[in-house]
Amino acid sequence: MFTLPLYKENFTKQRTLIAQSEHFEIHSFLYHSGVHAIEIKNAKGHLVVLPFMGQMIWDAQFLNTDLCMKNMFSEPKFAKTVVETYGCFAFHAGMIRMGCPSPQDDHVLHGEMPCATMDAAWLEINDDRVVIKGSYEYVMGFGDHYLAMPSVQLNKDASLFDIKMVVKNLATVNMPLQYMCHINATYVENAVMTQNIPDSALMLRETVPAHVQPTAQWLAYNESLKTSAPISILDKPEMHDPEVVYCMDDIARYADKAVFKMQIDADKYLQTEFDTHEFNCATRWLLCSGDQQVAAFALPATCRPEGFLAAKEKGSLIYLQPNEERCFSVRTGICQAL
């Protein structure tokens, strides 16, 4: 294995081949906006990762399929909050705050990590895999202090890939932790969603966050969902505007490893799997509007995405002791059905 440090000054708007092997091609480039990007390509497809902006996965295409939500952004934009550049396939939501803030919360949507300016980024490459890694030190006078170390791993000939996060509390006091691996999967009409946890675990979100503007039709539909089985087929796209959200709590009681699938045609399905002892909650987010279409069939998380105060009130906040470290890993992507 060899390590290749990434430096902002080496990126140009001209795509540059920075590493190549029998199984991989890796290019660096700048978007017109000036955002730095790394494309990692194998025989099955490619990922585009933003190494210095929260290590977002901006684009993911495998098996001739675009895995990413439909969105309004032709390219990533420099931003302080994720809604200013909401076009990526996946981002890290958290770390001390996560979710949709209530009027009483003091944080932005999904917290400080999605657009964090990374302190360092590098590639680790061997014959079988490429890993892009980064580090970000969050420090606030009279506040929290932590080190976040995200990574994305793509193996040779693979159409599934691993998104990881390691977070360490560097403060001398306990640190609250809320984290979600926010995977914005494509919305495909008539796709079928399944999982290895029972339907009864999927609870319809009954609160309406500030960014949702409900219509009378949607309110009636949402009311009907309270007494019906959770949505498993995307056959009513007109009813998914505004969004429909399901929350899943304490899922470790059902399985040690959660496996969620979304069949998008006869021979392909998207898949997300994770350890429920790392992520004991999950969210399903469905939205189909003219500008944004997303079927986030599985968003692994440590708690519900209802903001900091809601998690504190429900007792679902994790606290890291001084020098304590937590690791999270999600495998996601697309598979060929047999």
N, C-alpha and C positions, 0 to 999 in steps of 0.2 A: 504494500500500500504506500502511496505517496500523498503528501499534503500540498495543496496549492492555495496559498493565501490569495484573497481577493482584495484589490485596492480600487477605490472609486476612481482615481485618476487614470486608471488603465482602460476604463469603459469608454467606448465611442459609439456614435450612431451607426457606424459601419459594423455589421455583424462580424465578430472575430472568433475564429476557431481557436480555442485555448487548450483543448485536450481531445485526443481521439484514440480509439482502440478498436479492436475487432468488434466489440459489442456496443460502444458508446461514441457519441459525438457531443461535445460541450461547446456552446458558443456564449460569448458575452456581448451585450449591446446596450445602448441607451434608447429608451422610448423618446419620442419628440418632446415629451413633457420633461425629460431629463432624469426620469426614474431609471435606476440601474436594474438590469435583468440578466439572468442566467438561464439558458435553455439546455436541458439535459435530454438527450434523445437516445432511445434504444430501438430495437427492431420492431417493437409493438406501438411506439408512439413517442410522445414527449411531454415534459413538464416545463413551464416557465416559472421561475422562482424569483422573487424580489429580495435579494440578499441583505439589503440595507434598510428595508422598510417592513419591519415586523416579520420578515421572512414569509410574507404572503406567498401562496401559490396562485399566480395570476391566471395561468392557463393550464389545462390538462386535457390532452387528446390521446386516446389509445383505441386500438382496434377500429380505426377510421371513424371514431365517435368523439364529438365534443362533449366532455363531461360537465361543462360549466353552465351555470345559470345564464339565461338571457338577461342582459342588462343594458344600461344606457351609456356605458363608458367604452370608448374605442381603445383606450389605453389607461394605465394607472396614472393617477395624479398625486403630486405631493400633497399630503393632507395631515392634519392632526387628529381627525376623527374618521372612523371608517365609512360613515355615510357620504363623505366627500369623495370617495373613490371606491364605491360599492359595485365592483365588477369582477371580483376575484373568485377563484374556485374554492379557496380555503384560507382562513386566517385564524390567528390565535386570539381568542377573546379572554380578557382578564387583565391583570392577574390579581390585583387587590380589589377590583371591582369588575362586575360582568353583568350583562343583560340590559334590558330596557329600564332605564331609571324611572322611578316614580317622581311626582312633583317634589317630594321631600328628599330625594337622593341628591348627592352632590357630585355625581360622576356623569360622564358622557356615555352614549350608547356603547356597550361592550368594553368600556374601560380604556386603559392606557396602552395596552400591548399591540393592538392590531396594526397601528402605524408607527410603532416605536422606531426611532433611529438607532439601528444596531451599531454597537461599538466595534465589532469585528465580524468578518465572515470568511469562510474558507471551504474548500472542497477536499474530501478524502476519497481517493480513487484506487480501486484495484481491478483485477480482471473480471470480477463478478458483480461489482456494485459501484455506484457513485453515491456519496452522501454529501449534501450541502449542509453546513453547520454555521451557527452564529452565536454571539453572546451580546447581552444587553444588561447593563447595570442600571437599575432604577434606584435613585437615592433622592430623598426629600428631607430638607432640614426640618427637624421636629416631627418627622413622619417615618414612612416605611423605607426599607432598604433591602433589595433583593437582587439576585442574579438569575436571569432567564437564559436558557440555552436551548433554542429550538433546532430541529434538524429534519431533513427530508431524505429518505433513502429510496433509490430506484435500483432494482436488481436487473441483471441482463435478461432479456427476453421476457420481462414481466409487464403485466398491465395492471397489477396492484402495486401500491407503494406505501411506505410507512412514514407517518407524520409523528414526530416525537417532541416532547417538551420536558425539560428538566428545570425546576425552579428551586432556588436555595435562599432561605432567609438569612441575610447578612446582618440584620439588626440584633440588638441585645434584648429585644422584647418580642413577644409573639406577633406574628403577622397573619392577618386574614387572607385567605386564598379562595378565589372563585375563578374557575377555568373552564372554558369550553373550546373544543376543537370544532370550529364553525365551518362545515363543509357544505358549500352551496351547489348542490347537484342540479343537473339539467331537469327541466320539466318536460316529460314526454306524455302526450295524451294517451290514455288507456294503459299506462304502465301499471304494473301490479306490485304492491309492496308486501313483503312478508318479513317475519322475524321469529327468533326462537324464544321469545317471551310472550306470555298470553295477552290477548286483546284487552283483557281487564286491566292490564298495567298502563294502558294508554288513556290518560285523563285529559279531556278537552279543557284547554285554557278558557276560563270564564271571565277573566279580567280583560279589559280593552285598553292597551297602552296608548299613549298620546299620539303616536304616529299613525294609528289606525282610524280611519274615518268610516264608520259602519253605515251601510244603507239599510232601509227597511227590509229589503229582500234578504240581505246577508244576515241581519238579526234574526229573522224567522228561520233561515237555514241553520244558523248556529244553535238556535234553540232546539231544533229537531235533532241535531247531533248529540245533544246531551243524553238522549234516551236511545240512541242507535249504536250499533257496532262502529268502531273507529274506521275512518276512511282507509280502504286498502287498494282501491282502483281510482286512477285519475281520470274519471269519466265525466266529471262535471266541472270543467275548467272555469266556466262562467261564474261558478259559486265560490271560487277561490280568490276572489277579488272583492274586499280585502282578504287578508291572510287567514288561514285556519291553522291553529297550533295545538299540538298534543304534548303533554308532559308525562314523563315516566320517572317515578321515584323508587329508590331502594331496589334497584333491579338485580342486585347481587343475590337476592333471595330466590331468583328464578334460574340463573345460570352464572357460571364463573366467567364465561366468555359470551358476550352478546354478539349475535350475527344478524345483521339487517341486510335485506336484498330488495332490489327494485328491478323487475323484469321489464326491459324497455322494448324488446322485440322477440321474435321466436328464438333467436340464438344468442342473445346478449343480456346480461344483467349487471347492474351496479351493485357493489357490495361494500359494507363498512362493518368492521369487527373490532372489538376492544375488550379489555379486561374490566369486568364490572367492579373489581376491588380497587381499581384506579379511578374509574368513572362510574359512580353509582346512580347517575341520572342520565336521561337522554331526552331530547326534544325532537319532535317532527314539525317542520314548518313548510306549509304549502301556500304558494302565491302564484297567481296567473293573471297579471294585468297586461296592458298593452306595452308597457315599458320594461317590466321585470317579470320573469317567469322562473320559479325555483321550486324544486321538490327536494328539500333537505330532509330526506327520509330518516336520517339518523344523525343527530348532533350530540356526540358524547360530552358529558359535563359533570362537574362535581356537585352541581345544584341546579335548580330551575333558573331560567334566564329572566327573572323578574326584578333584577336590581339588588343592590347591596342590602338595603334595609329589610326587604322581604325575606332574603336568605337568613339574615340575622334573627329576625322574628321567628322564623320556622325552625331555627336551630340547625340549619344545613350548611352553615359556614364551616370550612376547614380552617384550622389555625396551625401555622408552622411555628415550632419552637425555634429559638435562636440556633442557627447553623443547621437546622433540619432541612432535608432535601426531599422533594417528591418528584417522581418520574411518571410520565404519561405517554402512552403509545397507541396509535390508531393505524390500522391497515385499511386502505380504501382504494377504490378504482373500479375497473370493469373486468368481467369474466366472460369467456365464451361458454355458452350453455352446451352441454353434451347432447 
